[in-house]
Amino acid sequence: MDKIGKHVIFRGRVQGVGFRYTTQRAANHYGLTGFVKNLPDGTVEALFQGTAANITACMDEITDNLGGYIRDITANQRPVNPQYQDFRISY
């Protein structure tokens, strides 16, 4: 299975609602690597790395759980960065 990277920006009321912890839990469930972090402009940035199917499933779980807080999602494919061996919350 080929791994891909997906850089995602979540917009809406996505800080202070457990967004990073929910994202980390979902990413670990699907065996993804990368990070999630709050940005100063009130958005949340994430990098998901893994199979396309697992990334899609992870993002579906996030939107199922937190969709009421998300106004917009921007996602772009990125090359896989081997620096990330697990999925963590960045600060």
N, C-alpha and C positions, 0 to 999 in steps of 0.2 A: 504494500500500500504506500502510495506516494504521500509525503507530508507536504502541506502548504502552510503559509503564514497568512493571517488576516488581521490587519490593523483596523480597529473599530473605535469610533467616537460615539458615545451615547449622550444625547442632549435631553434636557427636561429637568425634573426635580429628582436628580439621580445621586445627589450627595446627601449624606445624613439619614439614609433610609436602609442601610445594610447592603447597599448595592455591591460594594467590593467583596464583601464576605460571601454573598450569594453567588457572585460570579466566580470566585475562587473555588467554592464548593462544587459548582457545576463543572468547571474546567477540570478539576481533579477527578470527578466522576467519569468524565469522558477521556481521561488520560492525556490531556492537552498540556503543553508547556507555554510559557509566556508570562505576562503580567497584567495587572489592572491597577490603575491609580487615578486619584482625583486630580484634576487640573485647576489652576487658579481661576479660570473663567466659568467654573461651575459645571463643566462637563466631566465625563469619566472616559479615560482612554484605556484601551485594552489591546493586547497582542495575543492572538490565539494561534497556536501551532499544533498541527496534527493532521489527521485525514480530513478531507472535505466533509465527509458524512458526520464525523464526530464534532467538527466545528459547527456545522449546521444544527445538529442536535443540541449542542451546548447553548447556542444563541436562542434556539426555540425555547429551551428551559428558562433562560433568563427572561425572555419576553413573556412567557407564561406566568412567571412569578412576579415580575416587576413592570409589566407592560403599562400599568396605570401611571407610572412615574416617567416613562420614556416618551418624549415628544418626537424624536428623530434619531435615526441611526445612519451613520456614514461608515461604509466598510470598503477597504481596498486590499487587494491581494499584495502580499510582500514576500520576498524570499525568506526561507527558513533561516533563522539565526541560531546556530548551535550553542551560543552562549547560554540559552535558556534550557535548563535540564529539568525544571519543574515549573509549576504555575504559582506565582506569589503576588502578594499585594505589595506594590511599590509606594514609596512616600517621597 
